[in-house]
Amino acid sequence: MEALSSHPAGEIRQLVVLGKTEGTATLNDFSRELATAAAVDAVRAAGGQDLLDRTTLLFSTGCEGITSPFGLALAVLDGETSPSHPARLAIGTARTALAPVEERGAAPHAHRVASAVREAMARAGLDSDQVRLVLVKSPVLPADSPAPDGRAGSTGAARAAGALGAALALGEVSAAALDAAGPLLRAPLHASRAMAFSGTELEHDEVVVLGNRPGAAGGLVIDTAPLADALDVGAMRRLAAAQGARWDEDGVPRDPSPLRALFLKLGAPPSGRLRGLRTTVLGSDLTPDKHLRAAASGVAGAVFGTIRVFVSGGAEGQAPPGGGLLSIIAEAGAA
């Protein structure tokens, strides 16, 4: 991990490593586990177990379409700060205790995530209105689960629990509404600043909170916007333009771009129709997530001129049905 060589390990207070790995996301696919193991070795080589203990790893499988497999390292460095400094990117992390199998994807799961989000916010010094994005990675049911749909049916529920836990911590939903919602996968509730993922490689929830705080060191900022659907190019361009992105008269992104990291989350429309037309997203041998990741990679590539985008499908509890979310980390002052 070459990025770590530019700073002594002792200067890194907190490290977050995010990655998109290629693979089928099936039970016999270990691309995520292999990537995580490689990242662990790289972090340990750079700073030993001490740095690894200050590191949060979050890998997501699925690079269908034209998304490039890649990794992203975000580091909180030691340095003098002052409350008078403009708001800049601040990062906090936390994890829950081991998640009991019988609670995964249910309200108790969301409450545990909410506690971890509050802990991560406190570590970052962020108030709820300063938070722009919460990343949550949650465990799914084991493959031999007696649940009707087994592990496959628990991925969406795990994502919903993670997202609604973030929404609870940010004050976007109430505890009473969450507890009364019934199965979270079908709850009429959603967060507006959370992207949730699920996986078989962990037994607890990992949380990363990102926001803009006055006095935070560095030269980056983050912002987030909702997407009405997979073709909401207008919302993508408006958010990117507000952070300094520009296009030429042919709509081609200018280079170099001030955009440093792109996170895109999309959900399948419940009807399977997009802007009135039928699609095969819900009716093919490919899972909806794979359809969405492939489609989103092309849309994002055309808008931003890069295929280095953290694209994820499945927006349960993260957006209205069929909607999504875009979050961008950019150089401050580029707009």
C-alpha positions as CSV (number, residue, x, y, z in Angstrom):
1,M,0.0,0.0,0.0
2,E,2.1,2.8,-1.4
3,A,0.0,5.6,0.2
4,L,1.2,4.7,3.6
5,S,4.8,5.3,2.8
6,S,4.3,9.1,2.6
7,H,3.6,9.4,6.3
8,P,5.3,7.8,9.3
9,A,3.0,5.3,11.0
10,G,3.2,7.1,14.2
11,E,1.6,10.2,12.7
12,I,-1.5,8.2,11.6
13,R,-4.2,8.4,14.4
14,Q,-6.8,6.5,12.4
15,L,-6.7,4.7,9.1
16,V,-9.7,3.6,7.0
17,V,-9.1,1.3,4.0
18,L,-12.0,0.9,1.6
19,G,-12.0,-1.4,-1.4
20,K,-14.1,-2.7,-4.3
21,T,-13.1,-6.2,-5.2
22,E,-13.9,-8.3,-8.3
23,G,-15.8,-11.5,-7.7
24,T,-19.2,-13.2,-7.9
25,A,-20.2,-12.6,-4.3
26,T,-21.2,-16.2,-4.0
27,L,-20.4,-18.7,-1.2
28,N,-17.3,-19.9,-3.2
29,D,-16.0,-16.4,-3.9
30,F,-13.2,-15.3,-1.6
31,S,-12.0,-12.2,-3.4
32,R,-13.1,-10.0,-0.5
33,E,-11.4,-12.1,2.1
34,L,-8.2,-12.3,0.0
35,A,-8.2,-8.5,-0.5
36,T,-8.8,-7.9,3.2
37,A,-5.9,-10.3,4.1
38,A,-3.6,-8.4,1.6
39,A,-4.6,-5.1,3.2
40,V,-4.0,-6.4,6.7
41,D,-0.5,-7.5,5.6
42,A,0.2,-4.1,4.0
43,V,-0.9,-2.2,7.1
44,R,1.0,-4.4,9.4
45,A,4.1,-4.0,7.3
46,A,3.8,-0.3,7.4
47,G,3.2,0.2,11.1
48,G,2.9,-3.1,12.8
49,Q,0.0,-4.3,15.0
50,D,-0.2,-0.9,16.6
51,L,-1.3,0.7,13.3
52,L,-3.5,-2.3,12.4
53,D,-5.3,-1.7,15.7
54,R,-6.1,1.8,14.5
55,T,-7.3,0.7,11.1
56,T,-10.9,0.0,9.9
57,L,-11.2,-2.3,6.8
58,L,-14.3,-2.2,4.7
59,F,-14.3,-4.2,1.4
60,S,-17.3,-4.6,-0.9
61,T,-17.5,-7.2,-3.7
62,G,-18.8,-6.4,-7.1
63,C,-17.2,-4.7,-10.1
64,E,-19.6,-5.6,-12.8
65,G,-19.8,-3.4,-15.8
66,I,-16.8,-1.1,-16.1
67,T,-16.0,-0.4,-12.4
68,S,-12.3,-0.8,-11.7
69,P,-11.3,-2.9,-8.7
70,F,-9.5,-0.4,-6.4
71,G,-8.7,0.6,-2.8
72,L,-8.9,3.9,-1.0
73,A,-7.0,4.9,2.1
74,L,-8.3,7.7,4.4
75,A,-6.0,8.7,7.2
76,V,-6.5,11.0,10.2
77,L,-3.1,12.5,10.9
78,D,-1.6,14.1,13.9
79,G,-1.4,17.9,13.5
80,E,-2.3,21.2,15.0
81,T,-5.9,22.3,14.5
82,S,-7.9,25.3,15.4
83,P,-11.7,25.9,15.7
84,S,-11.2,28.9,13.5
85,H,-10.1,26.8,10.5
86,P,-12.8,26.2,7.9
87,A,-14.8,23.0,8.0
88,R,-12.9,20.1,6.6
89,L,-13.3,16.4,6.3
90,A,-13.4,14.6,9.7
91,I,-13.5,10.9,10.2
92,G,-14.6,8.7,13.1
93,T,-14.9,4.9,13.3
94,A,-16.4,2.4,15.7
95,R,-17.6,-1.2,15.7
96,T,-20.3,-3.1,17.5
97,A,-20.0,-6.1,19.7
98,L,-20.5,-9.5,18.1
99,A,-24.0,-9.6,16.5
100,P,-26.2,-12.4,17.7
101,V,-27.5,-14.4,14.7
102,E,-31.1,-14.2,15.9
103,E,-31.0,-10.4,15.9
104,R,-29.4,-9.8,12.6
105,G,-31.5,-7.6,10.3
106,A,-34.0,-6.8,13.1
107,A,-34.6,-3.7,15.3
108,P,-32.0,-4.7,18.0
109,H,-29.4,-4.9,15.2
110,A,-30.2,-1.3,14.2
111,H,-30.0,-0.1,17.8
112,R,-26.5,-1.6,18.1
113,V,-25.5,0.2,14.9
114,A,-26.9,3.5,16.2
115,S,-24.8,3.2,19.3
116,A,-21.7,2.6,17.2
117,V,-22.5,5.6,14.9
118,R,-22.8,7.9,18.0
119,E,-19.4,6.6,19.2
120,A,-17.8,7.3,15.8
121,M,-19.4,10.8,15.7
122,A,-17.9,11.5,19.1
123,R,-14.5,10.4,18.0
124,A,-14.7,12.6,14.9
125,G,-16.0,15.6,16.9
126,L,-19.0,15.7,14.6
127,D,-22.6,16.8,15.4
128,S,-25.4,15.1,13.5
129,D,-25.9,18.0,11.2
130,Q,-22.2,17.9,10.2
131,V,-22.3,14.3,9.2
132,R,-22.5,13.8,5.4
133,L,-22.0,10.1,5.1
134,V,-22.1,7.0,7.3
135,L,-20.7,3.7,6.0
136,V,-21.9,0.6,7.7
137,K,-20.8,-3.0,7.0
138,S,-23.0,-5.6,8.7
139,P,-22.9,-9.4,9.0
140,V,-25.5,-11.6,7.3
141,L,-27.1,-14.8,8.5
142,P,-24.9,-18.0,8.2
143,A,-25.5,-20.2,5.1
144,D,-27.2,-22.9,7.2
145,S,-29.6,-20.4,8.9
146,P,-33.1,-21.8,9.4
147,A,-34.6,-18.5,8.2
148,P,-36.9,-18.9,5.2
149,D,-34.5,-17.3,2.7
150,G,-31.3,-18.3,4.5
151,R,-28.2,-16.2,4.0
152,A,-29.3,-14.9,0.6
153,G,-32.4,-13.3,2.0
154,S,-30.6,-11.7,4.9
155,T,-28.3,-9.4,2.8
156,G,-31.0,-6.8,2.3
157,A,-32.2,-7.0,5.9
158,A,-28.6,-6.5,7.1
159,R,-28.3,-3.4,4.9
160,A,-31.6,-2.1,6.1
161,A,-30.6,-2.5,9.8
162,G,-27.3,-0.8,9.2
163,A,-28.8,2.1,7.4
164,L,-31.7,2.6,9.8
165,G,-29.3,2.4,12.8
166,A,-27.4,5.3,11.2
167,A,-30.7,7.2,10.6
168,L,-31.6,6.7,14.3
169,A,-28.3,8.0,15.5
170,L,-28.6,11.1,13.1
171,G,-32.1,11.9,14.3
172,E,-33.7,11.0,10.9
173,V,-36.0,8.3,12.4
174,S,-37.2,7.8,16.0
175,A,-36.7,4.8,18.1
176,A,-40.4,4.4,18.4
177,A,-40.9,4.4,14.6
178,L,-38.0,1.9,14.2
179,D,-39.4,-0.5,16.8
180,A,-42.9,-0.3,15.4
181,A,-41.8,-0.8,11.8
182,G,-41.8,-4.6,11.8
183,P,-39.4,-6.4,9.4
184,L,-36.8,-3.7,8.6
185,L,-36.4,-5.0,5.0
186,R,-39.9,-3.7,4.3
187,A,-40.0,-0.8,6.7
188,P,-41.3,2.5,5.2
189,L,-38.3,4.3,6.7
190,H,-35.0,5.3,5.2
191,A,-31.8,7.2,6.0
192,S,-30.6,10.0,3.8
193,R,-26.8,9.9,4.6
194,A,-26.0,6.3,5.0
195,M,-24.6,3.6,2.7
196,A,-24.9,0.1,4.0
197,F,-23.2,-3.1,3.0
198,S,-23.3,-6.7,4.2
199,G,-21.0,-9.7,4.1
200,T,-20.1,-13.1,5.4
201,E,-16.6,-12.2,6.5
202,L,-17.5,-10.4,9.8
203,E,-19.5,-11.1,12.9
204,H,-19.9,-7.5,14.1
205,D,-20.8,-4.2,12.4
206,E,-18.1,-1.8,11.2
207,V,-19.0,1.9,11.1
208,V,-17.2,4.8,9.4
209,V,-18.6,8.3,9.9
210,L,-17.5,11.2,7.6
211,G,-18.5,14.8,7.8
212,N,-17.1,18.4,7.7
213,R,-16.0,20.0,11.0
214,P,-14.5,23.4,11.6
215,G,-10.9,22.9,12.8
216,A,-10.4,19.6,11.2
217,A,-7.0,19.3,9.5
218,G,-6.4,18.6,5.8
219,G,-7.8,20.1,2.6
220,L,-10.8,17.8,1.8
221,V,-14.5,18.1,2.2
222,I,-17.4,15.7,1.7
223,D,-21.0,16.2,0.5
224,T,-23.9,13.9,-0.3
225,A,-27.0,14.2,-2.4
226,P,-30.0,11.9,-3.0
227,L,-30.7,10.4,-6.4
228,A,-34.2,9.8,-7.7
229,D,-33.2,6.8,-9.8
230,A,-30.3,5.3,-11.7
231,L,-30.5,7.9,-14.4
232,D,-30.5,11.0,-12.2
233,V,-27.6,12.5,-13.9
234,G,-28.8,16.0,-13.1
235,A,-28.4,15.4,-9.3
236,M,-25.0,13.9,-9.9
237,R,-23.8,16.9,-11.9
238,R,-25.1,19.4,-9.5
239,L,-23.4,17.8,-6.5
240,A,-20.1,17.5,-8.5
241,A,-20.3,21.1,-9.8
242,A,-20.8,22.4,-6.3
243,Q,-17.5,20.7,-5.4
244,G,-15.6,22.2,-8.3
245,A,-16.1,19.7,-11.2
246,R,-16.4,21.2,-14.7
247,W,-17.3,19.9,-18.1
248,D,-16.4,21.2,-21.5
249,E,-18.9,22.1,-24.2
250,D,-19.2,18.5,-25.2
251,G,-20.0,17.4,-21.7
252,V,-16.6,15.8,-21.2
253,P,-15.1,16.2,-17.7
254,R,-12.1,18.4,-17.5
255,D,-8.9,17.1,-16.1
256,P,-7.5,17.3,-13.5
257,S,-10.6,17.0,-11.4
258,P,-10.9,18.2,-7.8
259,L,-13.0,15.1,-7.1
260,R,-11.0,12.7,-5.0
261,A,-13.5,9.9,-4.1
262,L,-16.9,8.9,-5.4
263,F,-19.4,6.7,-3.6
264,L,-22.6,5.7,-5.5
265,K,-25.4,3.6,-4.1
266,L,-28.5,2.5,-6.1
267,G,-31.6,0.5,-5.3
268,A,-33.9,-1.5,-7.6
269,P,-37.3,0.0,-8.3
270,P,-39.9,-2.3,-6.7
271,S,-41.8,-2.6,-10.0
272,G,-38.8,-3.3,-12.0
273,R,-39.7,-0.4,-14.2
274,L,-37.5,2.7,-14.8
275,R,-39.1,5.9,-15.9
276,G,-42.1,4.0,-17.1
277,L,-40.3,1.3,-19.1
278,R,-39.9,-2.4,-18.2
279,T,-36.5,-3.7,-17.3
280,T,-35.1,-7.1,-16.5
281,V,-33.5,-6.1,-13.2
282,L,-36.0,-8.2,-11.2
283,G,-36.5,-10.9,-13.7
284,S,-33.2,-12.3,-14.9
285,D,-30.8,-14.9,-13.6
286,L,-28.6,-12.1,-12.4
287,T,-29.3,-10.6,-9.0
288,P,-30.6,-7.0,-8.9
289,D,-27.4,-5.8,-7.2
290,K,-25.3,-7.0,-10.1
291,H,-27.6,-5.3,-12.6
292,L,-27.4,-2.1,-10.7
293,R,-23.7,-2.1,-10.2
294,A,-23.1,-2.7,-13.9
295,A,-25.6,0.1,-14.9
296,A,-24.3,2.5,-12.4
297,S,-20.7,2.0,-13.5
298,G,-21.6,3.2,-17.0
299,V,-23.6,6.2,-15.9
300,A,-20.9,7.3,-13.4
301,G,-18.2,6.7,-15.9
302,A,-19.9,9.0,-18.5
303,V,-20.7,11.7,-16.0
304,F,-17.3,11.8,-14.1
305,G,-14.9,10.4,-16.7
306,T,-13.6,7.8,-14.3
307,I,-14.3,4.1,-13.6
308,R,-12.7,4.4,-10.1
309,V,-16.0,4.7,-8.3
310,F,-17.2,2.8,-5.2
311,V,-20.4,1.5,-6.7
312,S,-22.8,-0.5,-4.6
313,G,-26.3,-2.0,-5.3
314,G,-29.1,-2.5,-2.8
315,A,-30.4,0.6,-1.1
316,E,-32.7,-1.0,1.5
317,G,-33.3,1.6,4.2
318,Q,-30.9,4.1,2.5
319,A,-33.2,5.8,0.0
320,P,-36.8,5.8,-1.2
321,P,-37.7,2.7,-3.3
322,G,-35.8,2.9,-6.6
323,G,-33.6,5.7,-5.4
324,G,-30.1,6.1,-4.4
325,L,-27.3,8.3,-3.0
326,L,-24.1,9.9,-4.3
327,S,-21.3,11.1,-2.0
328,I,-18.2,12.9,-3.1
329,I,-15.0,13.8,-1.3
330,A,-13.3,16.7,-3.0
331,E,-10.6,19.3,-2.6
332,A,-11.8,22.2,-0.5
333,G,-12.2,25.5,-2.3
334,A,-12.2,24.0,-5.7
335,A,-15.7,25.2,-6.5
